[in-house]
Amino acid sequence: MAFKAATGLLLILTAASGCVPSSVIGPLQHEREEQEKLLTRARRSGVSEEVVKAVFSPLTPEEVQTSHAENDSCRSSYLWKNGLTWTGSIFVSVAAGATIAAAFATGNNDTTPKLVYGVSAASLAAAGSILVALGGIIQQGFTDRGCWVR
């Protein structure tokens, strides 16, 4: 029972750490945030408001809509990447644990339990590795599209 509770807690902590998409932004939002930093510096140094507005014009309604769409897309990719990567990593960890347990649990000479443990652990590890690889592919697309994590 304690093992199930510990496993459940581990899964909750793992999921919580991987599901924080509010700090994920798209390229247009990142560009605006960088411009805001420059605006703040320019205003502090005494640059006139006309110059600031001429250099850094506000976003058009279409750009605002595009920014929201980019942010949503980046956040979705981020959640998929983390979900696949964390789930795959957990699968590999469970497979390793099953392999170690099999070494102790099947101390007798009967090879059937050893074979069952070995095949199930190897299958779980392979599935986990595939999920981690898919997470890596999504991560590559995430960074290629210009998504950022603040």
N, C-alpha and C positions, 0 to 999 in steps of 0.2 A: 504494500500500500504506500509506503514511504517513497518507493521508487517511482510509482505513478505520479505522486504529488510533485516530486523533484523534476520529473520529465515534463509535466504540465507547466511548472513554473519556468523551466528553461525555454519551452516553446513560447510562452507569453513574453518573456524578456527578449527573446530573439525576434519575434514578430514586431514588438514595440520599437526596437532599435532600428528596424528596417523600414518602418512605415511612417516616416516623417516627411511627407512631400511638400509641406508648406514652405520650406526653404529652397525648393527647386524652382528655377526660373528659366525662361527661354532667352534666346539671344537679344531680342529687342528690349526686354525688361532689364537685362544685364547692362545693355548699352545705356539705357536711361539712368540706371543707378550710378554708373560711372560718370555720366554727364552731371548728375546731381552733385556728386563730389566736387567736380570742377566748378560748377556754379557756386557752391558754397565757398570755395577758395577764392573765386573771382570777386564775389560780393565782399568778402572779408578784406580783400586787398584794395577795395574802393573802385572797382570797375563800375561804370554807370549801368543802370538798369536797361537802357536802350541797347547798349552793346551786348549785354548778356542775353536779352531777348532776341537780338538779331542772330547771334551765334547759335544759341540753343532754343530753337522754336519749340512750342508745345506740340505734343502729338496730335495728329488729326484723328477724327473718330475711326477711320479705317485702320490706322496704326494701333489705336487702343484695342480694337477688336482683334487684330492680328496678334497683338501682344498677349491677350487673354487666351487665344487659341494655341499659341506657342507654349505658354505656361501649362495649359491643360495637357497638351501632348507630351511635354517633357515630364510632367508629374506622373502621367500614366506609364511612360517608359521606365521611370525610376521605380515605381511600385512593382512592375513586372520583373525588372532586373533584380531587385532585392528579393522578391518572392521566390524566383527561380534559384537564385544563388543561395539564399538561406535554406530553402527546402532541400536543395541538392547537398549542401554541406551537412545538414542534419541526417540525410539518408546515408551519406558516407560514414558519419560518426556512428550511427546505429549499426551499420554493417560491420564496422570495426569492433564494436562492442559485442555483436553476435558472434563474430569469429573468435574473440577471446573467450566468451561464455561457452562456445562449442568445445574449445580446447579443454575446459574444465568439466563440462557437463557430460561429455562423451568419453570418459576415461576407460570405458570397457572396450572390448575387441570388436563389437558390432559396428560395421562400417556404415550402415544405413543412416543412423542419426548424424554421423559426421558428414556424409554426403549431402544430406538435406540441409544441414546448417551451412555447409560450404556453398552450395548452389544458391540458397536464399540470400546469404550475405553477399556473395559476388553479384547477384542480380540487383540487389539493393544498392550496392556500391556503384555498379555500372549506371543504373538509373540516376543516382545522385550526381555522378560525374557528367552525365548528359545534361542534366538541369543546370549545373554550374557552367557548362560550356555555353548553353543557350543564354544564360544570364550575361556571360561575357560578350556574346554577339550583340545582345541588346545594349550593353554598356558602350560598345563601339559606336553603334548608331546614335546613342544618347550624346556622346561627346562630338561625333561628327556633325550633328545638327546644331551644335552650339549651346546645348543645355548646360546650366550651371547649378551647382549646389552652393548656397551662400555659406 
